[in-house]
Every structure is written in structure tokens, then in C-alpha cells.
């Protein structure tokens, strides 16, 4: 099995939302509202100033994802990446 990594596209919104819902349930026993998470993922994909997603794909479908969000630090006069 070969795994490729690529930037997410609008076609990945549902899969990323499902991965995020599963992670929230497993790690925090938290149920995320489907409409809210779909809108949030769609917004980040459509607005690169908020961050971006990378998608791991194998056998023609997504098997995982990684979200990167940005935070400005006035202390360091720089932008930091947060891995989500």
C-alpha cells in the first residue's frame, strides 16, 4: 500500500470532518455537531489565512489528516504553526 500526502481540497470536507469527530469522541468523549464541524472545515479549506489541512491517502481514499492553524506571536514577532 502506498500512502501519499497532499493538501486538502473542498472534496475532502466530509472525510476531514468525520476524522475530527472521531478524534474528539476518542480523546475527549466529546460529540461535535456535524453542521458546525462541516462548516469549520470548509471555512479553513477556503480561507488559507486560517490554516490548512494535509490529507493522507491510500488505495484511492483518505485515511487520515493533519490540520495546521496559525498563531501570531508578538513576543517573537513571528507566526507559529499549531498541529491539530
N, CA, C and O atoms as a Maestro MAE file, in Angstrom:
{
 s_m_m2io_version
 :::
 2.0.0
}

f_m_ct {
 s_m_title
 :::
 protein
 m_atom[336] {
  # First column is atom index #
  i_m_mmod_type
  r_m_x_coord
  r_m_y_coord
  r_m_z_coord
  i_m_residue_number
  s_m_chain_name
  s_m_pdb_residue_name
  s_m_pdb_atom_name
  i_m_atomic_number
  :::
  1 25 0.840 -1.173 0.000 1 A "UNK " " N  " 7
  2 3 0.000 0.000 0.000 1 A "UNK " " CA " 6
  3 2 0.890 1.243 0.000 1 A "UNK " " C  " 6
  4 15 1.793 1.367 0.827 1 A "UNK " " O  " 8
  5 25 0.634 2.141 -0.912 2 A "UNK " " N  " 7
  6 3 1.358 3.400 -1.000 2 A "UNK " " CA " 6
  7 2 0.505 4.508 -0.407 2 A "UNK " " C  " 6
  8 15 -0.687 4.613 -0.699 2 A "UNK " " O  " 8
  9 25 1.117 5.325 0.420 3 A "UNK " " N  " 7
  10 3 0.420 6.463 1.008 3 A "UNK " " CA " 6
  11 2 0.983 7.735 0.411 3 A "UNK " " C  " 6
  12 15 2.199 7.913 0.328 3 A "UNK " " O  " 8
  13 25 0.085 8.623 -0.005 4 A "UNK " " N  " 7
  14 3 0.514 9.935 -0.486 4 A "UNK " " CA " 6
  15 2 -0.044 10.995 0.458 4 A "UNK " " C  " 6
  16 15 -1.067 10.789 1.110 4 A "UNK " " O  " 8
  17 25 0.630 12.108 0.517 5 A "UNK " " N  " 7
  18 3 0.197 13.237 1.331 5 A "UNK " " CA " 6
  19 2 -0.005 14.424 0.409 5 A "UNK " " C  " 6
  20 15 0.842 14.727 -0.431 5 A "UNK " " O  " 8
  21 25 -1.137 15.093 0.576 6 A "UNK " " N  " 7
  22 3 -1.470 16.218 -0.292 6 A "UNK " " CA " 6
  23 2 -2.281 17.236 0.492 6 A "UNK " " C  " 6
  24 15 -2.818 16.939 1.559 6 A "UNK " " O  " 8
  25 25 -2.358 18.435 -0.052 7 A "UNK " " N  " 7
  26 3 -3.220 19.459 0.550 7 A "UNK " " CA " 6
  27 2 -4.672 19.088 0.338 7 A "UNK " " C  " 6
  28 15 -5.041 18.538 -0.700 7 A "UNK " " O  " 8
  29 25 -5.485 19.390 1.322 8 A "UNK " " N  " 7
  30 3 -6.915 19.101 1.225 8 A "UNK " " CA " 6
  31 2 -7.576 20.008 0.193 8 A "UNK " " C  " 6
  32 15 -7.129 21.126 -0.066 8 A "UNK " " O  " 8
  33 25 -8.644 19.493 -0.381 9 A "UNK " " N  " 7
  34 3 -9.479 20.239 -1.321 9 A "UNK " " CA " 6
  35 2 -10.908 20.236 -0.775 9 A "UNK " " C  " 6
  36 15 -11.202 19.513 0.177 9 A "UNK " " O  " 8
  37 25 -11.793 21.030 -1.363 10 A "UNK " " N  " 7
  38 3 -13.191 21.010 -0.915 10 A "UNK " " CA " 6
  39 2 -13.820 19.613 -0.956 10 A "UNK " " C  " 6
  40 15 -14.752 19.340 -0.200 10 A "UNK " " O  " 8
  41 25 -13.335 18.742 -1.809 11 A "UNK " " N  " 7
  42 3 -13.870 17.378 -1.880 11 A "UNK " " CA " 6
  43 2 -13.562 16.572 -0.613 11 A "UNK " " C  " 6
  44 15 -14.169 15.524 -0.393 11 A "UNK " " O  " 8
  45 25 -12.636 17.038 0.214 12 A "UNK " " N  " 7
  46 3 -12.228 16.325 1.428 12 A "UNK " " CA " 6
  47 2 -12.986 16.754 2.683 12 A "UNK " " C  " 6
  48 15 -12.768 16.186 3.753 12 A "UNK " " O  " 8
  49 25 -13.863 17.735 2.572 13 A "UNK " " N  " 7
  50 3 -14.517 18.297 3.762 13 A "UNK " " CA " 6
  51 2 -15.198 17.226 4.609 13 A "UNK " " C  " 6
  52 15 -14.983 17.172 5.820 13 A "UNK " " O  " 8
  53 25 -16.007 16.382 3.997 14 A "UNK " " N  " 7
  54 3 -16.758 15.375 4.764 14 A "UNK " " CA " 6
  55 2 -15.820 14.396 5.468 14 A "UNK " " C  " 6
  56 15 -16.051 14.045 6.625 14 A "UNK " " O  " 8
  57 25 -14.767 13.955 4.785 15 A "UNK " " N  " 7
  58 3 -13.835 12.999 5.395 15 A "UNK " " CA " 6
  59 2 -13.082 13.639 6.559 15 A "UNK " " C  " 6
  60 15 -12.930 13.017 7.610 15 A "UNK " " O  " 8
  61 25 -12.612 14.865 6.383 16 A "UNK " " N  " 7
  62 3 -11.882 15.546 7.460 16 A "UNK " " CA " 6
  63 2 -12.798 15.771 8.654 16 A "UNK " " C  " 6
  64 15 -12.394 15.574 9.800 16 A "UNK " " O  " 8
  65 25 -14.027 16.182 8.386 17 A "UNK " " N  " 7
  66 3 -14.992 16.383 9.476 17 A "UNK " " CA " 6
  67 2 -15.220 15.077 10.233 17 A "UNK " " C  " 6
  68 15 -15.283 15.077 11.462 17 A "UNK " " O  " 8
  69 25 -15.343 13.980 9.518 18 A "UNK " " N  " 7
  70 3 -15.547 12.675 10.168 18 A "UNK " " CA " 6
  71 2 -14.329 12.287 11.005 18 A "UNK " " C  " 6
  72 15 -14.481 11.781 12.117 18 A "UNK " " O  " 8
  73 25 -13.118 12.519 10.482 19 A "UNK " " N  " 7
  74 3 -11.907 12.236 11.261 19 A "UNK " " CA " 6
  75 2 -11.889 13.083 12.538 19 A "UNK " " C  " 6
  76 15 -11.569 12.579 13.614 19 A "UNK " " O  " 8
  77 25 -12.234 14.370 12.416 20 A "UNK " " N  " 7
  78 3 -12.230 15.260 13.579 20 A "UNK " " CA " 6
  79 2 -13.274 14.844 14.610 20 A "UNK " " C  " 6
  80 15 -13.022 14.900 15.814 20 A "UNK " " O  " 8
  81 25 -14.442 14.430 14.136 21 A "UNK " " N  " 7
  82 3 -15.475 13.956 15.061 21 A "UNK " " CA " 6
  83 2 -15.006 12.708 15.807 21 A "UNK " " C  " 6
  84 15 -15.212 12.587 17.015 21 A "UNK " " O  " 8
  85 25 -14.383 11.793 15.090 22 A "UNK " " N  " 7
  86 3 -13.890 10.565 15.724 22 A "UNK " " CA " 6
  87 2 -12.803 10.875 16.750 22 A "UNK " " C  " 6
  88 15 -12.782 10.282 17.828 22 A "UNK " " O  " 8
  89 25 -11.897 11.805 16.420 23 A "UNK " " N  " 7
  90 3 -10.830 12.161 17.346 23 A "UNK " " CA " 6
  91 2 -11.397 12.821 18.604 23 A "UNK " " C  " 6
  92 15 -10.962 12.505 19.711 23 A "UNK " " O  " 8
  93 25 -12.355 13.725 18.453 24 A "UNK " " N  " 7
  94 3 -12.956 14.394 19.609 24 A "UNK " " CA " 6
  95 2 -13.661 13.385 20.512 24 A "UNK " " C  " 6
  96 15 -13.597 13.482 21.738 24 A "UNK " " O  " 8
  97 25 -14.330 12.423 19.895 25 A "UNK " " N  " 7
  98 3 -15.033 11.406 20.679 25 A "UNK " " CA " 6
  99 2 -14.039 10.530 21.442 25 A "UNK " " C  " 6
  100 15 -14.231 10.234 22.621 25 A "UNK " " O  " 8
  101 25 -12.975 10.122 20.750 26 A "UNK " " N  " 7
  102 3 -11.996 9.223 21.368 26 A "UNK " " CA " 6
  103 2 -11.163 9.906 22.441 26 A "UNK " " C  " 6
  104 15 -10.916 9.324 23.498 26 A "UNK " " O  " 8
  105 25 -10.725 11.137 22.183 27 A "UNK " " N  " 7
  106 3 -9.788 11.785 23.099 27 A "UNK " " CA " 6
  107 2 -10.454 12.569 24.219 27 A "UNK " " C  " 6
  108 15 -9.891 12.699 25.306 27 A "UNK " " O  " 8
  109 25 -11.659 13.097 23.961 28 A "UNK " " N  " 7
  110 3 -12.317 13.943 24.960 28 A "UNK " " CA " 6
  111 2 -13.736 13.495 25.289 28 A "UNK " " C  " 6
  112 15 -14.434 14.145 26.066 28 A "UNK " " O  " 8
  113 25 -14.159 12.379 24.693 29 A "UNK " " N  " 7
  114 3 -15.537 11.910 24.851 29 A "UNK " " CA " 6
  115 2 -16.524 13.030 24.521 29 A "UNK " " C  " 6
  116 15 -17.543 13.207 25.187 29 A "UNK " " O  " 8
  117 25 -16.183 13.782 23.466 30 A "UNK " " N  " 7
  118 3 -16.971 14.939 23.055 30 A "UNK " " CA " 6
  119 2 -17.593 14.675 21.694 30 A "UNK " " C  " 6
  120 15 -16.915 14.242 20.762 30 A "UNK " " O  " 8
  121 25 -18.881 14.938 21.591 31 A "UNK " " N  " 7
  122 3 -19.585 14.792 20.322 31 A "UNK " " CA " 6
  123 2 -19.664 16.157 19.653 31 A "UNK " " C  " 6
  124 15 -20.261 17.087 20.194 31 A "UNK " " O  " 8
  125 25 -19.062 16.272 18.481 32 A "UNK " " N  " 7
  126 3 -19.090 17.528 17.730 32 A "UNK " " CA " 6
  127 2 -20.313 17.555 16.828 32 A "UNK " " C  " 6
  128 15 -20.635 16.562 16.176 32 A "UNK " " O  " 8
  129 25 -20.989 18.688 16.794 33 A "UNK " " N  " 7
  130 3 -22.157 18.850 15.929 33 A "UNK " " CA " 6
  131 2 -21.718 18.798 14.469 33 A "UNK " " C  " 6
  132 15 -20.812 19.524 14.062 33 A "UNK " " O  " 8
  133 25 -22.354 17.950 13.696 34 A "UNK " " N  " 7
  134 3 -21.956 17.736 12.302 34 A "UNK " " CA " 6
  135 2 -21.977 19.030 11.501 34 A "UNK " " C  " 6
  136 15 -21.025 19.313 10.773 34 A "UNK " " O  " 8
  137 25 -23.027 19.814 11.617 35 A "UNK " " N  " 7
  138 3 -23.116 21.056 10.854 35 A "UNK " " CA " 6
  139 2 -22.005 22.031 11.188 35 A "UNK " " C  " 6
  140 15 -21.460 22.692 10.304 35 A "UNK " " O  " 8
  141 25 -21.672 22.116 12.466 36 A "UNK " " N  " 7
  142 3 -20.620 23.034 12.902 36 A "UNK " " CA " 6
  143 2 -19.258 22.589 12.398 36 A "UNK " " C  " 6
  144 15 -18.494 23.408 11.886 36 A "UNK " " O  " 8
  145 25 -18.940 21.308 12.532 37 A "UNK " " N  " 7
  146 3 -17.622 20.838 12.099 37 A "UNK " " CA " 6
  147 2 -17.488 20.892 10.581 37 A "UNK " " C  " 6
  148 15 -16.416 21.217 10.072 37 A "UNK " " O  " 8
  149 25 -18.557 20.581 9.849 38 A "UNK " " N  " 7
  150 3 -18.503 20.694 8.385 38 A "UNK " " CA " 6
  151 2 -18.229 22.136 7.969 38 A "UNK " " C  " 6
  152 15 -17.394 22.387 7.100 38 A "UNK " " O  " 8
  153 25 -18.931 23.078 8.586 39 A "UNK " " N  " 7
  154 3 -18.727 24.492 8.255 39 A "UNK " " CA " 6
  155 2 -17.321 24.952 8.626 39 A "UNK " " C  " 6
  156 15 -16.702 25.721 7.892 39 A "UNK " " O  " 8
  157 25 -16.816 24.479 9.771 40 A "UNK " " N  " 7
  158 3 -15.477 24.869 10.197 40 A "UNK " " CA " 6
  159 2 -14.389 24.347 9.281 40 A "UNK " " C  " 6
  160 15 -13.452 25.073 8.947 40 A "UNK " " O  " 8
  161 25 -14.505 23.094 8.873 41 A "UNK " " N  " 7
  162 3 -13.517 22.509 7.957 41 A "UNK " " CA " 6
  163 2 -13.587 23.212 6.604 41 A "UNK " " C  " 6
  164 15 -12.559 23.553 6.019 41 A "UNK " " O  " 8
  165 25 -14.791 23.422 6.121 42 A "UNK " " N  " 7
  166 3 -14.964 24.102 4.836 42 A "UNK " " CA " 6
  167 2 -14.359 25.506 4.874 42 A "UNK " " C  " 6
  168 15 -13.727 25.945 3.914 42 A "UNK " " O  " 8
  169 25 -14.557 26.194 5.979 43 A "UNK " " N  " 7
  170 3 -14.024 27.554 6.083 43 A "UNK " " CA " 6
  171 2 -12.506 27.564 6.052 43 A "UNK " " C  " 6
  172 15 -11.909 28.396 5.367 43 A "UNK " " O  " 8
  173 25 -11.863 26.644 6.790 44 A "UNK " " N  " 7
  174 3 -10.402 26.639 6.795 44 A "UNK " " CA " 6
  175 2 -9.851 26.271 5.424 44 A "UNK " " C  " 6
  176 15 -8.832 26.818 5.003 44 A "UNK " " O  " 8
  177 25 -10.502 25.359 4.729 45 A "UNK " " N  " 7
  178 3 -10.037 24.995 3.388 45 A "UNK " " CA " 6
  179 2 -10.185 26.182 2.435 45 A "UNK " " C  " 6
  180 15 -9.348 26.378 1.554 45 A "UNK " " O  " 8
  181 25 -11.235 26.964 2.605 46 A "UNK " " N  " 7
  182 3 -11.476 28.073 1.677 46 A "UNK " " CA " 6
  183 2 -10.750 29.359 2.069 46 A "UNK " " C  " 6
  184 15 -10.688 30.292 1.268 46 A "UNK " " O  " 8
  185 25 -10.201 29.427 3.280 47 A "UNK " " N  " 7
  186 3 -9.509 30.639 3.732 47 A "UNK " " CA " 6
  187 2 -8.118 30.283 4.241 47 A "UNK " " C  " 6
  188 15 -7.955 29.971 5.421 47 A "UNK " " O  " 8
  189 25 -7.110 30.324 3.367 48 A "UNK " " N  " 7
  190 3 -5.761 29.903 3.755 48 A "UNK " " CA " 6
  191 2 -5.133 30.746 4.862 48 A "UNK " " C  " 6
  192 15 -4.122 30.339 5.434 48 A "UNK " " O  " 8
  193 25 -5.696 31.898 5.177 49 A "UNK " " N  " 7
  194 3 -5.137 32.687 6.275 49 A "UNK " " CA " 6
  195 2 -5.415 32.033 7.632 49 A "UNK " " C  " 6
  196 15 -4.773 32.373 8.625 49 A "UNK " " O  " 8
  197 25 -6.371 31.093 7.680 50 A "UNK " " N  " 7
  198 3 -6.706 30.402 8.927 50 A "UNK " " CA " 6
  199 2 -5.835 29.181 9.172 50 A "UNK " " C  " 6
  200 15 -5.607 28.803 10.321 50 A "UNK " " O  " 8
  201 25 -5.347 28.564 8.107 51 A "UNK " " N  " 7
  202 3 -4.560 27.345 8.214 51 A "UNK " " CA " 6
  203 2 -4.783 26.471 7.003 51 A "UNK " " C  " 6
  204 15 -5.290 26.926 5.977 51 A "UNK " " O  " 8
  205 25 -4.402 25.210 7.126 52 A "UNK " " N  " 7
  206 3 -4.597 24.271 6.020 52 A "UNK " " CA " 6
  207 2 -4.610 22.854 6.566 52 A "UNK " " C  " 6
  208 15 -4.170 22.592 7.685 52 A "UNK " " O  " 8
  209 25 -5.122 21.956 5.753 53 A "UNK " " N  " 7
  210 3 -5.130 20.528 6.076 53 A "UNK " " CA " 6
  211 2 -4.252 19.785 5.089 53 A "UNK " " C  " 6
  212 15 -4.188 20.138 3.911 53 A "UNK " " O  " 8
  213 25 -3.580 18.762 5.571 54 A "UNK " " N  " 7
  214 3 -2.930 17.776 4.723 54 A "UNK " " CA " 6
  215 2 -3.721 16.488 4.872 54 A "UNK " " C  " 6
  216 15 -4.172 16.147 5.965 54 A "UNK " " O  " 8
  217 25 -3.885 15.781 3.770 55 A "UNK " " N  " 7
  218 3 -4.638 14.530 3.762 55 A "UNK " " CA " 6
  219 2 -3.692 13.399 3.398 55 A "UNK " " C  " 6
  220 15 -2.927 13.509 2.439 55 A "UNK " " O  " 8
  221 25 -3.741 12.316 4.156 56 A "UNK " " N  " 7
  222 3 -3.028 11.085 3.814 56 A "UNK " " CA " 6
  223 2 -4.012 10.218 3.045 56 A "UNK " " C  " 6
  224 15 -5.139 9.990 3.485 56 A "UNK " " O  " 8
  225 25 -3.570 9.742 1.896 57 A "UNK " " N  " 7
  226 3 -4.449 8.964 1.022 57 A "UNK " " CA " 6
  227 2 -3.783 7.642 0.660 57 A "UNK " " C  " 6
  228 15 -2.601 7.601 0.321 57 A "UNK " " O  " 8
  229 25 -4.554 6.569 0.738 58 A "UNK " " N  " 7
  230 3 -4.079 5.240 0.347 58 A "UNK " " CA " 6
  231 2 -5.223 4.512 -0.338 58 A "UNK " " C  " 6
  232 15 -6.387 4.678 0.028 58 A "UNK " " O  " 8
  233 25 -4.888 3.717 -1.320 59 A "UNK " " N  " 7
  234 3 -5.893 2.954 -2.062 59 A "UNK " " CA " 6
  235 2 -7.021 3.840 -2.574 59 A "UNK " " C  " 6
  236 15 -8.181 3.428 -2.598 59 A "UNK " " O  " 8
  237 25 -6.676 5.064 -2.985 60 A "UNK " " N  " 7
  238 3 -7.649 5.956 -3.606 60 A "UNK " " CA " 6
  239 2 -8.558 6.711 -2.669 60 A "UNK " " C  " 6
  240 15 -9.485 7.380 -3.125 60 A "UNK " " O  " 8
  241 25 -8.323 6.626 -1.361 61 A "UNK " " N  " 7
  242 3 -9.195 7.333 -0.428 61 A "UNK " " CA " 6
  243 2 -8.443 7.872 0.764 61 A "UNK " " C  " 6
  244 15 -7.337 7.418 1.056 61 A "UNK " " O  " 8
  245 25 -9.029 8.843 1.463 62 A "UNK " " N  " 7
  246 3 -8.362 9.420 2.630 62 A "UNK " " CA " 6
  247 2 -8.320 8.439 3.800 62 A "UNK " " C  " 6
  248 15 -9.304 7.760 4.093 62 A "UNK " " O  " 8
  249 25 -7.169 8.378 4.461 63 A "UNK " " N  " 7
  250 3 -7.002 7.508 5.632 63 A "UNK " " CA " 6
  251 2 -6.601 8.301 6.876 63 A "UNK " " C  " 6
  252 15 -6.498 7.740 7.967 63 A "UNK " " O  " 8
  253 25 -6.381 9.584 6.712 64 A "UNK " " N  " 7
  254 3 -6.019 10.428 7.841 64 A "UNK " " CA " 6
  255 2 -5.817 11.859 7.395 64 A "UNK " " C  " 6
  256 15 -5.773 12.152 6.201 64 A "UNK " " O  " 8
  257 25 -5.695 12.747 8.369 65 A "UNK " " N  " 7
  258 3 -5.465 14.149 8.033 65 A "UNK " " CA " 6
  259 2 -4.697 14.830 9.154 65 A "UNK " " C  " 6
  260 15 -4.594 14.318 10.269 65 A "UNK " " O  " 8
  261 25 -4.167 15.987 8.829 66 A "UNK " " N  " 7
  262 3 -3.433 16.816 9.769 66 A "UNK " " CA " 6
  263 2 -3.866 18.246 9.517 66 A "UNK " " C  " 6
  264 15 -3.851 18.710 8.376 66 A "UNK " " O  " 8
  265 25 -4.249 18.945 10.567 67 A "UNK " " N  " 7
  266 3 -4.614 20.350 10.430 67 A "UNK " " CA " 6
  267 2 -3.514 21.225 10.995 67 A "UNK " " C  " 6
  268 15 -2.946 20.925 12.045 67 A "UNK " " O  " 8
  269 25 -3.219 22.299 10.301 68 A "UNK " " N  " 7
  270 3 -2.258 23.295 10.768 68 A "UNK " " CA " 6
  271 2 -3.004 24.617 10.888 68 A "UNK " " C  " 6
  272 15 -3.598 25.092 9.920 68 A "UNK " " O  " 8
  273 25 -2.973 25.211 12.081 69 A "UNK " " N  " 7
  274 3 -3.520 26.552 12.252 69 A "UNK " " CA " 6
  275 2 -2.382 27.487 12.628 69 A "UNK " " C  " 6
  276 15 -1.316 27.050 13.060 69 A "UNK " " O  " 8
  277 25 -2.626 28.772 12.457 70 A "UNK " " N  " 7
  278 3 -1.585 29.771 12.660 70 A "UNK " " CA " 6
  279 2 -1.867 30.606 13.907 70 A "UNK " " C  " 6
  280 15 -3.017 30.876 14.252 70 A "UNK " " O  " 8
  281 25 -0.799 30.999 14.562 71 A "UNK " " N  " 7
  282 3 -0.923 31.930 15.684 71 A "UNK " " CA " 6
  283 2 0.197 32.956 15.592 71 A "UNK " " C  " 6
  284 15 1.371 32.604 15.477 71 A "UNK " " O  " 8
  285 25 -0.177 34.217 15.645 72 A "UNK " " N  " 7
  286 3 0.802 35.295 15.643 72 A "UNK " " CA " 6
  287 2 1.343 35.480 17.056 72 A "UNK " " C  " 6
  288 15 0.579 35.490 18.021 72 A "UNK " " O  " 8
  289 25 2.665 35.627 17.177 73 A "UNK " " N  " 7
  290 3 3.289 35.880 18.472 73 A "UNK " " CA " 6
  291 2 3.938 37.258 18.451 73 A "UNK " " C  " 6
  292 15 4.920 37.486 17.744 73 A "UNK " " O  " 8
  293 25 3.380 38.163 19.229 74 A "UNK " " N  " 7
  294 3 4.010 39.477 19.339 74 A "UNK " " CA " 6
  295 2 5.315 39.383 20.129 74 A "UNK " " C  " 6
  296 15 6.223 40.189 19.923 74 A "UNK " " O  " 8
  297 25 5.412 38.421 21.017 75 A "UNK " " N  " 7
  298 3 6.639 38.239 21.788 75 A "UNK " " CA " 6
  299 2 7.822 37.907 20.894 75 A "UNK " " C  " 6
  300 15 8.952 38.314 21.165 75 A "UNK " " O  " 8
  301 25 7.555 37.170 19.835 76 A "UNK " " N  " 7
  302 3 8.639 36.705 18.963 76 A "UNK " " CA " 6
  303 2 8.592 37.342 17.578 76 A "UNK " " C  " 6
  304 15 9.446 37.079 16.732 76 A "UNK " " O  " 8
  305 25 7.578 38.187 17.356 77 A "UNK " " N  " 7
  306 3 7.398 38.826 16.059 77 A "UNK " " CA " 6
  307 2 7.411 37.787 14.944 77 A "UNK " " C  " 6
  308 15 8.105 37.932 13.938 77 A "UNK " " O  " 8
  309 25 6.628 36.744 15.153 78 A "UNK " " N  " 7
  310 3 6.601 35.669 14.170 78 A "UNK " " CA " 6
  311 2 5.312 34.879 14.219 78 A "UNK " " C  " 6
  312 15 4.527 34.971 15.163 78 A "UNK " " O  " 8
  313 25 5.126 34.109 13.183 79 A "UNK " " N  " 7
  314 3 3.952 33.264 13.041 79 A "UNK " " CA " 6
  315 2 4.323 31.834 13.416 79 A "UNK " " C  " 6
  316 15 5.347 31.315 12.971 79 A "UNK " " O  " 8
  317 25 3.490 31.202 14.234 80 A "UNK " " N  " 7
  318 3 3.721 29.825 14.654 80 A "UNK " " CA " 6
  319 2 2.649 28.918 14.086 80 A "UNK " " C  " 6
  320 15 1.496 29.323 13.934 80 A "UNK " " O  " 8
  321 25 3.029 27.698 13.774 81 A "UNK " " N  " 7
  322 3 2.092 26.679 13.306 81 A "UNK " " CA " 6
  323 2 1.700 25.803 14.483 81 A "UNK " " C  " 6
  324 15 2.552 25.366 15.255 81 A "UNK " " O  " 8
  325 25 0.399 25.549 14.615 82 A "UNK " " N  " 7
  326 3 -0.124 24.613 15.605 82 A "UNK " " CA " 6
  327 2 -0.623 23.385 14.878 82 A "UNK " " C  " 6
  328 15 -1.433 23.487 13.957 82 A "UNK " " O  " 8
  329 25 -0.146 22.231 15.287 83 A "UNK " " N  " 7
  330 3 -0.597 20.973 14.685 83 A "UNK " " CA " 6
  331 2 -1.862 20.543 15.410 83 A "UNK " " C  " 6
  332 15 -1.885 20.399 16.632 83 A "UNK " " O  " 8
  333 25 -2.901 20.343 14.634 84 A "UNK " " N  " 7
  334 3 -4.209 19.968 15.191 84 A "UNK " " CA " 6
  335 2 -4.459 18.501 14.933 84 A "UNK " " C  " 6
  336 15 -5.503 17.975 15.319 84 A "UNK " " O  " 8
  :::
 }
 m_bond[335] {
  # First column is bond index #
  i_m_from
  i_m_to
  i_m_order
  :::
  1 1 2 1
  2 2 3 1
  3 3 4 2
  4 3 5 1
  5 5 6 1
  6 6 7 1
  7 7 8 2
  8 7 9 1
  9 9 10 1
  10 10 11 1
  11 11 12 2
  12 11 13 1
  13 13 14 1
  14 14 15 1
  15 15 16 2
  16 15 17 1
  17 17 18 1
  18 18 19 1
  19 19 20 2
  20 19 21 1
  21 21 22 1
  22 22 23 1
  23 23 24 2
  24 23 25 1
  25 25 26 1
  26 26 27 1
  27 27 28 2
  28 27 29 1
  29 29 30 1
  30 30 31 1
  31 31 32 2
  32 31 33 1
  33 33 34 1
  34 34 35 1
  35 35 36 2
  36 35 37 1
  37 37 38 1
  38 38 39 1
  39 39 40 2
  40 39 41 1
  41 41 42 1
  42 42 43 1
  43 43 44 2
  44 43 45 1
  45 45 46 1
  46 46 47 1
  47 47 48 2
  48 47 49 1
  49 49 50 1
  50 50 51 1
  51 51 52 2
  52 51 53 1
  53 53 54 1
  54 54 55 1
  55 55 56 2
  56 55 57 1
  57 57 58 1
  58 58 59 1
  59 59 60 2
  60 59 61 1
  61 61 62 1
  62 62 63 1
  63 63 64 2
  64 63 65 1
  65 65 66 1
  66 66 67 1
  67 67 68 2
  68 67 69 1
  69 69 70 1
  70 70 71 1
  71 71 72 2
  72 71 73 1
  73 73 74 1
  74 74 75 1
  75 75 76 2
  76 75 77 1
  77 77 78 1
  78 78 79 1
  79 79 80 2
  80 79 81 1
  81 81 82 1
  82 82 83 1
  83 83 84 2
  84 83 85 1
  85 85 86 1
  86 86 87 1
  87 87 88 2
  88 87 89 1
  89 89 90 1
  90 90 91 1
  91 91 92 2
  92 91 93 1
  93 93 94 1
  94 94 95 1
  95 95 96 2
  96 95 97 1
  97 97 98 1
  98 98 99 1
  99 99 100 2
  100 99 101 1
  101 101 102 1
  102 102 103 1
  103 103 104 2
  104 103 105 1
  105 105 106 1
  106 106 107 1
  107 107 108 2
  108 107 109 1
  109 109 110 1
  110 110 111 1
  111 111 112 2
  112 111 113 1
  113 113 114 1
  114 114 115 1
  115 115 116 2
  116 115 117 1
  117 117 118 1
  118 118 119 1
  119 119 120 2
  120 119 121 1
  121 121 122 1
  122 122 123 1
  123 123 124 2
  124 123 125 1
  125 125 126 1
  126 126 127 1
  127 127 128 2
  128 127 129 1
  129 129 130 1
  130 130 131 1
  131 131 132 2
  132 131 133 1
  133 133 134 1
  134 134 135 1
  135 135 136 2
  136 135 137 1
  137 137 138 1
  138 138 139 1
  139 139 140 2
  140 139 141 1
  141 141 142 1
  142 142 143 1
  143 143 144 2
  144 143 145 1
  145 145 146 1
  146 146 147 1
  147 147 148 2
  148 147 149 1
  149 149 150 1
  150 150 151 1
  151 151 152 2
  152 151 153 1
  153 153 154 1
  154 154 155 1
  155 155 156 2
  156 155 157 1
  157 157 158 1
  158 158 159 1
  159 159 160 2
  160 159 161 1
  161 161 162 1
  162 162 163 1
  163 163 164 2
  164 163 165 1
  165 165 166 1
  166 166 167 1
  167 167 168 2
  168 167 169 1
  169 169 170 1
  170 170 171 1
  171 171 172 2
  172 171 173 1
  173 173 174 1
  174 174 175 1
  175 175 176 2
  176 175 177 1
  177 177 178 1
  178 178 179 1
  179 179 180 2
  180 179 181 1
  181 181 182 1
  182 182 183 1
  183 183 184 2
  184 183 185 1
  185 185 186 1
  186 186 187 1
  187 187 188 2
  188 187 189 1
  189 189 190 1
  190 190 191 1
  191 191 192 2
  192 191 193 1
  193 193 194 1
  194 194 195 1
  195 195 196 2
  196 195 197 1
  197 197 198 1
  198 198 199 1
  199 199 200 2
  200 199 201 1
  201 201 202 1
  202 202 203 1
  203 203 204 2
  204 203 205 1
  205 205 206 1
  206 206 207 1
  207 207 208 2
  208 207 209 1
  209 209 210 1
  210 210 211 1
  211 211 212 2
  212 211 213 1
  213 213 214 1
  214 214 215 1
  215 215 216 2
  216 215 217 1
  217 217 218 1
  218 218 219 1
  219 219 220 2
  220 219 221 1
  221 221 222 1
  222 222 223 1
  223 223 224 2
  224 223 225 1
  225 225 226 1
  226 226 227 1
  227 227 228 2
  228 227 229 1
  229 229 230 1
  230 230 231 1
  231 231 232 2
  232 231 233 1
  233 233 234 1
  234 234 235 1
  235 235 236 2
  236 235 237 1
  237 237 238 1
  238 238 239 1
  239 239 240 2
  240 239 241 1
  241 241 242 1
  242 242 243 1
  243 243 244 2
  244 243 245 1
  245 245 246 1
  246 246 247 1
  247 247 248 2
  248 247 249 1
  249 249 250 1
  250 250 251 1
  251 251 252 2
  252 251 253 1
  253 253 254 1
  254 254 255 1
  255 255 256 2
  256 255 257 1
  257 257 258 1
  258 258 259 1
  259 259 260 2
  260 259 261 1
  261 261 262 1
  262 262 263 1
  263 263 264 2
  264 263 265 1
  265 265 266 1
  266 266 267 1
  267 267 268 2
  268 267 269 1
  269 269 270 1
  270 270 271 1
  271 271 272 2
  272 271 273 1
  273 273 274 1
  274 274 275 1
  275 275 276 2
  276 275 277 1
  277 277 278 1
  278 278 279 1
  279 279 280 2
  280 279 281 1
  281 281 282 1
  282 282 283 1
  283 283 284 2
  284 283 285 1
  285 285 286 1
  286 286 287 1
  287 287 288 2
  288 287 289 1
  289 289 290 1
  290 290 291 1
  291 291 292 2
  292 291 293 1
  293 293 294 1
  294 294 295 1
  295 295 296 2
  296 295 297 1
  297 297 298 1
  298 298 299 1
  299 299 300 2
  300 299 301 1
  301 301 302 1
  302 302 303 1
  303 303 304 2
  304 303 305 1
  305 305 306 1
  306 306 307 1
  307 307 308 2
  308 307 309 1
  309 309 310 1
  310 310 311 1
  311 311 312 2
  312 311 313 1
  313 313 314 1
  314 314 315 1
  315 315 316 2
  316 315 317 1
  317 317 318 1
  318 318 319 1
  319 319 320 2
  320 319 321 1
  321 321 322 1
  322 322 323 1
  323 323 324 2
  324 323 325 1
  325 325 326 1
  326 326 327 1
  327 327 328 2
  328 327 329 1
  329 329 330 1
  330 330 331 1
  331 331 332 2
  332 331 333 1
  333 333 334 1
  334 334 335 1
  335 335 336 2
  :::
 }
}
